[in-house]
Structures are given as C-alpha cells and as structure tokens.
Amino acid sequence: MSILNSASSKSVYRGYDYYKEGNVIAYTQLSDFEYEGEVQGTNKNPYHVVINTEHPKSSHCDCPFANGNTICKHMVALFFAVSPEDLKDYEDWSENDYEDEYEEYDEDYYYDDYYDYDRYENYNRYKSDFVKPIFFDELLSNFVNNLSEEKLKNILINELKRNEEYTFNNYLKNDFQKYSSDKNNIHGIIDKINKSFYKLSHDYDYNNKDYTVNLLSKSEKEKISKIYASNKEMKDNIDKVFLNPELATYNDYRWIAMLYKSNNSEKDVQAYIEKLTSFHNTLKHYSIKNTVPKSNVLITIYLLNNYNLMEIAKSLVKNCKYEEYIDYIIENYNDCEKLYKAFNEEVENEKYINREYISKIYYRFYFDLPYDDIYAQYSYYSFLHSKNIRYLLALKNSSRFDYYIDKLLNNTKDVIALEKIYLFLNKKEELFHLLLTKENEYRLIANIDNLKDEYNNEILSYLKARFYEVVEIEKSRENYRRATIYIKGISMLNNGEELVNNFINELKKSNYSKRTALFDEIYNAIVR
C-alpha cells in the first residue's frame, strides 16, 4: 500500500498543492524505501518529514496533524518529490477523473435544476387553486367525441405512460406473462436479459464480483444475433439493454461489443467508446486492489476501436497496471514479435514510466518470445524499481551486461540504485565520491563498513565537520539529536570507540563544554 492509498483524499490533494508550490525544500534517501526531507508549512519553520514507501504507517512528521498513524499533506508532498512516476500517475488520474466529475455540477446544471423546481412549484400552486367547472363532464364528453381515432390513441398512450407501474399492473401484466412464457418470443427473452443485467450492473461491490459469469447463454446469443441484424425496432430495444458500460466489467461482454461493432456505424461506436472511457475513469473510485473490472472495460474499448500497432503499444504503456488487459492484448495480437518491438520503442520514448509494471510486461513477453534480451530488459527495469541486486546478477548472465550497466550509470540519478551498482562492480572510489555530499550523507553512514578501510580518515573529517555545522544551527535538544547521527557514524569507523572518545574530549575542551543537553544527547546516542 502506497503513501497515497494510506492518506485521506484531502491530504493527497493538499500535498500535491504543496509539492507544486515548491514547499519541499530538500530531501535525501535513507534506504531503499525511506526518505527524509524538510517541507515548508504555513508557518515560518519547515516540518521535518520521514516517509517509508513500503510501510507508510511508519512515516512521521513534526506537524500537529500527523499524530499516530495519520498520513499528512507534508508526507504526501515529499512522496511526490521522490517519486516522479507516481506524481505523473496522480496528475493523469486527476485530469481524467476530476474534470469530468466537476463538469456534472457546473453553474448551468444548478440553474436548470432551480428553474425546473420553480416551474413545478407554480404548477402545484395552480393545481391547488383549481375549481372544477360545473359542466366539466359535458366538456370532456364533447372533447372526446370530436377526437379522431389516431389523436385519441396518442392521448391515451401519453396518459398511460404517466404512471408506468400502475399501467403495467392494471393493463399490461397478462400480455407480458404471455410473452414471457413463450421461450421463442424475442420480447420475453430480451426482458428476461434486461432484468438479469439490471441486477448485475447495480452490484457495486467491484472487488468481490465474479466477472467470469456468462451474461448470455449460447441459445440467447444465437437468437439475438439473428434478430439484431434484421429487425430495426428490436435492434433498438436490444441496444437499450446492452449499451450499459457497467456490464463491460464482465468477461462475457466481449461478445456484445463485437456484435455492436459489426452492426453499427463508426460514429455510433465511437460515441459508445466515449461512454466506456468515462466509466473506466470513474472505476478508480471503487476498485483499488482488483484490476479485473478495469481491465475488462479496457478490453471492450480495445475491441471496439481499430487501433494500429503503435496505438496498441501506447495503450500497453499507458495501462501497464492492468494485468488482465496486458495478457489479453499479448495473447490475442496476431504478431507478438512486432507488438514487442513497438512496445519497446514506446517505452524508450516515454519519459515517465512505471518501472514495476513495465518490467512485468517484459516478463510477459518473455513467455511468448524467450529471447535473452527481453529477459535482460525485464531485469533492468526490475532493478530500477526494486534495487534488488539479484536483478544485477541476472543481467550479468546476459550477453549485453556492459550495455545495461552503462545505461544504468548514465541514465539513473537514483542514489540507491547507483550505490548498489558500485558495490556490485566493486567500484569503491565512485561510491565514496557519490555519497560524500550533504544530500547523500545518510547513505554514506550506511556504507561505512564498505568504505572505512580505504577512506577512514576522509569520512572522519567529513562527519566531524558536519557535526559542528549542524549544532551551530540552533541550541535545542531536537537539533542536537539530529547532530548525533554523525557521532554514530564515527563509532562505525575503524577504531570507532576510540575516535568517539577523542571527539568527546575535544568537545569538552571547546566552546561547547557547557552545553549539557548536547552531551546528554551524545551519550544517549552512544548507549542506543
């Protein structure tokens, strides 16, 4: 579960604003999943924030809101700063979802609703003042007698439609039962399907539905296929039942999609695709863990469209999170190798990609095209996502190991990834120079065991200088506590205990000798 899923929608929205306003002052990576930073709040002093992307509830912030396990807007802002892929996903999501959502509630909507209500009130007011004329019955009889048969039928139909439930129960129920009892009657079949579809489409438990159920039986499909292409009136009725985007979450809807596409104009198909796309966006509010409903809607959109090869490749990259959709496309495309090449080209040209899901797509291609280079691409993106050294080992067994290592070194700015690569290649000098900066000093301390034999004195000098620099910021226990991280680092060096004792004696003889709180925090850090 990510930081965004653990935060309230308000915290995510405000955190995004904080990030866009430049309130993330600085940050550094502590480990594979931990980041520390300073985020400017509404007051003058910035908040100290630490986030854990693997265990969000372990994150914390100095602000009053982030008490207990609450994810605050400052944590969200820092998360957007350290994760450009998730930032782009959120921006795409916001653009697709919220703009459509707000359009439903524009100013005109409220005005229209108001005036409708006003007219209704005026009508009721007039109705309540109505006094029946003495000659009402005579007027009515004359009116009816002067009507033509066609006009009379039209008025009767309109009046009967005013209360459809009453009309059905009192006038139509017997005829309907005759329709329903005849298994060969297409009206009865469609109405039975309509009732079944209504129940399925009004079940909003998207995470626990069985999407493999058959929407239509084999015999129903055969009967509907015959009547759909030959009877315009029945086709329109069938469309009223079938063109329900919520049904597209089921696997069996693919048959309906192909029936509609083969019997309707391109303009009509595109109009329905727009409805499906809008519905797909709203599904983000309901389906978090289960990607089947969104995948099935995407498959329906894919079947209705006439995508060319590059459009399909773009769709794979854009919708890489939806595993069932990816599997369907790769399994059903007629030339898997061409599709792989187009997908690979699209990945190379895309600036922001989700490395976790992109790596899974490469792995999926590897099942159909067991080429070493595809497995190497899977390992490359898997390493960028997880920083797990086993993927470097997999790359080492590839014939293009040097190519991918050079690509990693030249293209990635991720300190953790570079650190793992330098350790894997035993390039300690490059590792030392990478970490000997304020931005990366936490990783320097984490790698002291790897570097101390070659750079013990240089690290000692750096840690002492940084200690003095930090304690001079302000006289407070919180600040002294932050400075003790450098004491801990010194203790990890060769002869660390002796070096720490010497440094403490040096402090006792300096201008800091009277700062009792400073020495308390140092001793607490050493004991811990």
Secondary structure as UniProt FT lines:
FT   HELIX           3..6
FT   HELIX           9..20
FT   TURN            21..22
FT   STRAND          24..29
FT   STRAND          34..40
FT   STRAND          46..52
FT   HELIX           56..58
FT   STRAND          60..61
FT   TURN            64..65
FT   TURN            68..69
FT   HELIX           73..82
FT   HELIX           84..103
FT   TURN            104..105
FT   HELIX           107..128
FT   TURN            134..135
FT   HELIX           136..145
FT   HELIX           149..160
FT   HELIX           161..163
FT   HELIX           164..167
FT   HELIX           168..172
FT   HELIX           173..181
FT   TURN            183..184
FT   HELIX           186..201
FT   TURN            206..208
FT   TURN            211..212
FT   HELIX           218..228
FT   TURN            229..230
FT   HELIX           232..242
FT   HELIX           245..249
FT   TURN            251..252
FT   HELIX           253..262
FT   HELIX           266..282
FT   HELIX           283..285
FT   HELIX           292..304
FT   HELIX           309..318
FT   TURN            319..321
FT   HELIX           323..332
FT   HELIX           336..349
FT   HELIX           355..368
FT   HELIX           372..386
FT   HELIX           389..396
FT   TURN            399..400
FT   HELIX           401..411
FT   HELIX           415..425
FT   HELIX           428..435
FT   TURN            438..440
FT   HELIX           441..446
FT   HELIX           448..471
FT   TURN            472..473
FT   HELIX           477..491
FT   TURN            494..495
FT   HELIX           496..508
FT   TURN            511..514
FT   HELIX           516..527
//
